[in-house]
Amino acid sequence: MQIIDTLIHARWIIPIEPTNLVYEHYSLAIHEGKILGLLPTELAILTYHSDNIIELKTHALTAGFINAHTHAAMTLMRGIADDLTLMDWLQNHIWVLENKWMSEEFVRDGTDLAIAEMLRGGTTCFNDMYFFPDVAAQRAIKHGMRASLGLIVIDFPTVWGENSDEYIQKGLSLHHNLKTHELITTPFAPHAPYTVSDEPLKRINELAQDLKLPVHIHLHETAYEIESALAQNGERPMERLKNLGLINDSLIAVHATQLSNDEIQLLADSGASIVHCPESNLKLASGFCPVAKCLAAGINVALGTDGAASNNDLDMLGEMRTAALIGKAVANDASVIPAMTALRMATINGAKALGLENKIGSLEIGKSADIIAIDLSDLETQPLYCPISQIVYAASRHQVTDVWVAGEQLLTSRHLTTFDLKELKETVEKWRVRLIQPTQA
């Protein structure tokens, strides 16, 4: 009998790979942060011994969700500027607040709030784009959270940098400091075609190819973005990025609500990934990503929440449900984006977008033990015919009871193991009082 760190017995295990497979009365063996075994519980009891045996008799285990597009610290601005168009929301509210309050302290506290919320909702990895990624890295490491932290680049000065050259140099330094860390990766994150000029984008493409890093960028988010680009330089943003060499298999294109058939084929041929953020797009009336067409073309489509300032939550279960439902409506076809497809968008597809599919995104032997447990015994998920269907179409994030990242349990029976919730709430309240001041009449 082999001695291991942790043995989890579950009613169901959904491994993600192979797809559409559900094991019943199965167990996961975890040792040194990785999945060592996936086998029937009767056999697991005979094969492994652990001082940490966890019985989850009414739960489904699956791979942790991968939130493939966030602005984590913006969680502190949740609900402060609702029901506005994108550019009004950005220019007259969000950027005003950021200019006044952006600091290491803001990012520290906002990232803590975001990590706590995401863990309680089953997210084990997030792909972030925001200021002070070094501070976000410190918080993710402190709390044991896996994170892909964007090396942000924009043309104009902020508290993080004076110009694109400084952003790039600071990003390269952070990448060098973190490149061997087990839980942290560092893609480039030019904000958007309308905020980054050609020369920095060329430089980012060269560096991304040399360092084998993804490039995470907002792209074709709104019709206004397309119209402005055509008026300014006669090119759609995607055509411009193609001419700069950025449409390739390193690209993570966020939103992609304004795609022609030719652009869908271009993304498919290039091997680029799309991150679909359905609830943020709905709230800001940005448009609809043609997910069914993109998937049919062979594009890897992942799922993200965007920031909580425009969503207003970081709930991947809700995002899956919305993605499945709105995808059917946009395609006028109830058979597209079935539950398993939505679950893959929130797991293995996110891993592929981040270049981490060999490490996370599915429950396979040898992969990192990034695992979540969802209690399906609640009245709201009864009767139960198919666990996959119940998770996507009926379950709530409050049914996520336990979460592991690299074998470390960060949520135990709904209790966050690395946070003092009272202290966190007090910190968030202090920020609420500060941030509300500019909006008062």
C-alpha positions in Angstrom: 0.0 0.0 0.0 1.4 3.4 -1.1 1.5 6.2 1.4 0.4 9.5 -0.2 -0.5 13.1 0.9 -4.2 13.1 0.2 -6.9 10.7 -0.8 -10.3 12.1 -1.9 -13.3 9.8 -2.3 -16.1 11.4 -4.3 -19.6 10.4 -5.7 -18.6 11.7 -9.1 -15.4 12.7 -10.9 -15.6 14.7 -14.1 -12.0 14.6 -15.5 -12.7 16.9 -18.5 -10.3 14.8 -20.6 -11.6 12.5 -22.0 -14.6 14.7 -22.7 -18.2 13.8 -21.7 -17.0 11.3 -19.2 -18.3 11.0 -15.6 -16.9 8.5 -13.2 -19.1 7.4 -10.3 -17.8 6.3 -6.9 -14.2 7.2 -7.9 -11.2 8.6 -6.0 -8.3 10.9 -6.6 -4.9 10.2 -5.1 -2.8 13.3 -4.6 0.9 13.4 -3.8 3.5 16.2 -3.9 1.0 18.5 -5.5 0.1 16.3 -8.4 -2.6 13.8 -9.3 -1.1 10.3 -8.7 -4.2 8.2 -9.3 -7.7 8.3 -10.6 -9.5 5.0 -9.9 -12.6 3.4 -8.4 -12.9 4.0 -4.7 -12.9 0.3 -3.8 -9.6 0.0 -5.5 -8.2 3.2 -4.1 -8.8 2.0 -0.5 -6.7 -1.1 -1.2 -4.0 0.9 -3.1 -3.3 4.0 -1.1 -2.9 5.1 2.5 -3.1 8.7 3.7 -3.5 10.5 7.0 -5.6 12.9 5.0 -8.6 11.0 3.7 -11.6 13.2 2.5 -15.1 11.8 2.0 -17.3 13.7 -0.4 -20.3 11.4 -0.8 -22.6 14.0 -2.5 -20.0 15.9 -4.5 -18.7 16.1 -8.0 -15.0 16.7 -8.4 -13.7 18.4 -11.5 -10.8 20.6 -12.6 -10.6 24.0 -11.1 -12.0 26.8 -13.2 -9.7 29.0 -15.2 -10.9 32.6 -15.4 -9.1 33.6 -18.6 -9.6 37.3 -18.4 -9.7 39.5 -15.2 -8.8 42.9 -13.9 -8.7 41.5 -10.3 -8.1 44.7 -8.3 -11.0 46.4 -10.0 -13.2 44.3 -7.7 -12.9 47.3 -5.3 -15.0 49.2 -7.9 -17.8 46.6 -8.1 -21.1 48.5 -8.6 -19.7 52.0 -8.6 -20.6 52.9 -12.2 -23.3 50.7 -13.5 -25.5 50.8 -16.6 -23.3 52.9 -18.8 -21.8 52.5 -22.3 -18.2 51.2 -22.4 -16.5 54.5 -23.3 -18.6 56.5 -20.8 -17.9 53.9 -18.1 -14.2 54.0 -18.8 -13.4 57.6 -19.6 -15.8 59.4 -17.1 -15.8 57.0 -14.2 -13.2 54.1 -14.1 -10.2 56.1 -15.4 -11.1 59.0 -13.1 -11.1 56.8 -10.1 -7.9 55.0 -11.2 -6.1 58.3 -11.7 -7.0 59.4 -8.2 -6.6 56.1 -6.2 -4.3 53.7 -8.1 -1.5 52.5 -5.9 0.2 49.4 -4.7 -2.2 49.4 -1.8 -5.2 49.5 -4.1 -3.9 46.5 -6.1 -3.0 44.6 -3.0 -6.4 44.9 -1.3 -8.4 44.6 -4.5 -6.5 41.5 -5.6 -7.0 39.9 -2.1 -10.8 40.5 -2.5 -10.8 39.0 -6.0 -8.8 35.9 -5.0 -11.1 35.2 -2.0 -14.2 35.5 -4.2 -12.7 33.4 -7.0 -11.6 30.6 -4.7 -15.1 30.5 -3.1 -16.5 30.1 -6.6 -14.1 27.3 -7.7 -11.6 29.3 -9.7 -8.1 28.0 -9.2 -6.3 30.1 -11.9 -6.9 33.6 -13.2 -5.4 35.5 -16.1 -5.0 39.1 -15.1 -4.4 42.4 -16.8 -3.8 45.4 -14.5 -1.4 47.7 -12.9 1.3 46.6 -10.4 1.4 42.9 -11.5 4.3 42.5 -9.1 1.9 43.2 -6.2 -0.7 40.9 -7.7 1.9 38.2 -7.8 2.8 38.7 -4.2 -0.9 38.3 -3.2 -1.4 35.2 -5.4 1.7 33.6 -4.0 0.7 34.4 -0.4 -2.7 32.8 -0.9 -1.5 29.8 -2.9 -3.5 30.9 -6.0 -2.4 30.1 -9.5 -2.2 33.2 -11.7 -1.2 34.4 -15.1 -0.2 38.0 -14.5 -0.1 40.2 -17.6 2.8 42.4 -18.3 0.7 45.4 -19.1 1.7 47.9 -21.8 -0.1 51.1 -22.8 1.1 54.3 -24.5 0.2 56.8 -21.9 1.7 57.4 -18.5 0.3 56.0 -15.3 1.6 55.2 -11.8 3.0 52.0 -13.2 5.0 53.5 -16.1 5.7 56.7 -18.0 5.7 55.2 -21.5 5.6 51.9 -23.4 9.4 51.4 -23.1 9.2 51.6 -19.3 6.2 49.2 -19.2 8.0 46.7 -21.3 11.2 46.9 -19.3 9.4 46.6 -16.0 7.5 43.6 -17.4 10.6 41.9 -18.5 12.2 42.3 -15.1 9.1 40.8 -13.4 9.1 37.9 -15.9 12.7 37.2 -15.1 12.0 37.3 -11.3 9.0 35.0 -11.5 9.8 32.6 -14.4 10.7 29.7 -12.2 7.7 30.0 -9.8 5.4 27.1 -9.9 2.1 29.1 -9.6 2.9 32.2 -11.6 3.2 32.8 -15.4 3.6 36.2 -17.1 2.1 36.8 -20.6 2.5 40.1 -22.3 -0.7 42.2 -21.9 -0.9 45.2 -24.3 -4.2 46.8 -23.3 -5.9 47.2 -26.7 -5.1 48.3 -30.2 -6.5 51.7 -29.5 -4.2 52.3 -26.5 -0.9 50.8 -27.9 0.8 52.1 -31.0 2.6 50.1 -33.7 6.2 50.2 -32.4 5.4 48.8 -28.9 3.2 46.1 -30.5 6.1 45.1 -32.8 8.5 44.9 -29.9 6.0 42.8 -27.8 5.6 40.4 -30.7 9.3 39.9 -31.0 9.8 39.4 -27.3 6.8 37.1 -27.0 8.2 34.9 -29.7 11.7 34.9 -28.2 10.4 34.1 -24.7 7.5 31.9 -25.8 5.0 34.0 -23.9 1.3 34.5 -24.8 0.0 38.0 -25.7 -3.2 38.9 -23.9 -5.1 41.8 -25.5 -8.7 43.3 -25.7 -9.6 42.9 -29.4 -12.7 43.8 -31.4 -14.7 44.4 -28.2 -17.2 46.9 -29.6 -18.5 48.2 -32.9 -17.2 51.7 -31.8 -13.7 50.3 -31.7 -13.9 49.1 -35.3 -15.5 52.3 -36.5 -12.8 54.4 -34.8 -10.0 52.3 -36.2 -11.3 52.5 -39.7 -11.7 56.3 -39.4 -8.2 56.7 -38.0 -6.1 54.5 -40.2 -8.4 52.7 -42.6 -7.8 49.3 -41.0 -9.9 47.1 -38.8 -7.9 46.3 -35.6 -7.4 42.7 -36.4 -6.0 43.5 -39.9 -3.6 45.9 -38.2 -2.4 43.2 -35.7 -2.1 40.7 -38.6 0.2 43.2 -40.4 2.3 43.6 -37.2 2.6 39.8 -36.9 0.5 39.4 -33.8 -2.2 37.1 -35.1 -0.5 33.8 -34.2 -0.8 30.9 -31.8 0.4 33.1 -28.9 -2.5 35.5 -29.2 -5.3 35.6 -26.5 -7.9 37.8 -28.1 -10.4 39.0 -25.4 -14.1 39.7 -26.2 -14.0 39.3 -30.1 -17.7 40.5 -30.4 -17.1 42.0 -33.9 -15.9 39.3 -36.1 -16.4 38.8 -39.9 -16.3 35.3 -41.3 -12.9 36.0 -42.8 -11.6 37.1 -39.3 -12.9 33.9 -37.7 -11.0 31.9 -40.3 -7.9 34.0 -39.8 -8.0 33.3 -36.0 -8.6 29.6 -36.7 -5.8 29.3 -39.2 -3.4 31.1 -36.9 -4.0 28.9 -33.8 -5.0 32.0 -31.7 -7.4 31.7 -28.7 -10.4 33.8 -27.9 -11.6 34.6 -24.4 -15.4 35.0 -24.3 -16.7 37.3 -21.5 -20.5 37.0 -22.0 -21.8 38.8 -18.9 -19.5 41.8 -19.2 -20.4 42.1 -22.9 -24.1 41.9 -22.0 -23.8 44.5 -19.3 -21.9 47.0 -21.4 -23.9 46.1 -24.5 -20.6 45.5 -26.3 -22.0 42.9 -28.7 -22.1 39.1 -29.0 -19.1 36.8 -29.7 -20.2 34.3 -32.3 -19.0 31.4 -30.1 -20.6 28.6 -32.1 -19.1 29.8 -35.3 -15.7 30.1 -33.7 -15.8 26.7 -32.1 -17.0 25.1 -35.4 -14.0 26.8 -37.2 -11.7 25.1 -34.7 -10.8 28.2 -32.5 -9.9 27.5 -28.9 -12.5 29.6 -27.0 -11.9 30.1 -23.3 -14.1 31.8 -20.7 -13.5 34.9 -18.5 -15.5 37.2 -16.3 -13.7 40.4 -17.1 -13.4 42.7 -14.1 -16.0 42.8 -11.3 -16.5 46.6 -12.1 -18.3 45.6 -15.3 -19.8 42.2 -14.5 -20.3 42.5 -11.4 -19.0 39.2 -10.1 -16.1 36.8 -10.7 -18.5 33.8 -10.9 -17.4 31.2 -13.4 -20.4 29.0 -12.8 -22.6 31.9 -13.8 -20.4 32.7 -16.7 -20.7 29.1 -18.0 -24.5 29.2 -17.9 -24.7 32.6 -19.6 -22.2 31.5 -22.3 -24.2 28.4 -23.0 -27.5 30.2 -23.2 -26.5 33.3 -25.1 -24.5 31.1 -27.5 -27.6 29.2 -28.4 -29.6 32.4 -28.9 -26.9 34.0 -31.1 -26.6 30.9 -33.3 -30.4 30.4 -33.3 -29.6 26.7 -32.5 -30.4 25.0 -29.2 -27.9 22.3 -29.8 -24.7 24.5 -29.8 -22.6 25.1 -26.7 -23.9 22.0 -24.8 -23.1 21.8 -21.1 -19.8 19.9 -21.6 -18.6 22.4 -24.1 -19.2 25.2 -21.6 -17.4 23.3 -18.9 -14.4 22.8 -21.2 -14.4 26.5 -22.0 -14.0 27.1 -18.2 -11.3 24.6 -17.8 -9.1 22.9 -20.4 -9.7 25.6 -23.1 -8.5 28.3 -20.6 -5.4 26.2 -19.9 -4.7 25.9 -23.7 -5.1 29.7 -24.1 -2.5 30.3 -21.4 -0.1 27.6 -22.7 -0.7 25.5 -19.5 -2.7 22.6 -20.9 0.0 20.1 -19.9 -0.2 21.2 -16.3 -3.8 22.2 -15.5 -7.3 22.2 -16.9 -8.2 18.5 -16.5 -7.9 15.8 -13.9 -5.3 13.6 -15.4 -2.5 11.6 -13.8 0.7 13.7 -13.7 -1.1 17.1 -13.8 -1.2 19.6 -11.0 -3.9 18.8 -8.4 -6.0 21.9 -9.1 -9.4 20.5 -8.1 -12.8 21.7 -7.0 -15.6 19.9 -5.2 -19.2 20.9 -5.9 -22.0 19.6 -3.6 -24.9 18.5 -5.8 -27.1 17.4 -2.9 -28.8 20.8 -2.6 -32.5 21.0 -3.3 -31.7 23.3 -6.2 -29.7 20.6 -8.0 -32.3 17.8 -7.5 -33.3 15.5 -9.0 -29.9 14.7 -10.5 -29.7 12.9 -13.9 -26.4 14.3 -15.2 -23.8 16.0 -13.0 -22.4 18.0 -16.0 -25.8 19.4 -16.8 -26.5 20.3 -13.2 -23.1 22.1 -12.8 -23.6 24.2 -15.8 -27.4 24.9 -15.8 -28.4 24.7 -12.1 -25.6 24.8 -9.6 -24.6 27.9 -7.7 -21.1 29.0 -6.7 -22.2 28.6 -3.0 -22.2 24.8 -3.7 -18.4 24.9 -4.2 -17.2 23.5 -0.9 -13.6 22.6 -1.3 -10.8 23.8 -3.5 -7.2 22.6 -4.0 -4.4 24.3 -5.9 -1.3 22.2 -6.5 -2.5 19.8 -3.8 -2.9 22.6 -1.2 -6.4 22.9 0.2 -7.4 26.6 0.0 -11.1 26.1 0.7 -12.3 23.6 3.2 -16.1 23.2 3.7 -16.5 26.8 2.4 -13.8 28.1 4.8 -10.9 30.0 3.2 -7.7 28.7 4.7 -5.5 31.7 4.0 -7.8 34.6 4.7 -9.2 36.4 7.7 -12.6 37.3 6.4 -13.3 39.9 9.1 -10.1 41.7 8.3 -10.7 41.5 4.6 -14.2 43.0 4.9 -12.9 45.8 7.1 -10.3 46.6 4.5 -12.9 46.6 1.7 -15.2 48.9 3.6 -12.3 51.4 4.0 -11.9 51.5 0.2 -15.7 51.9 -0.3 -15.7 55.0 1.8 -12.7 56.4 -0.1 -13.9 55.6 -3.6 -17.5 56.9 -3.2 -16.2 60.4 -2.5 -15.6 61.5 -6.2 -19.1 60.3 -7.2 -21.0 62.2 -4.5 -22.9 65.3 -5.7 
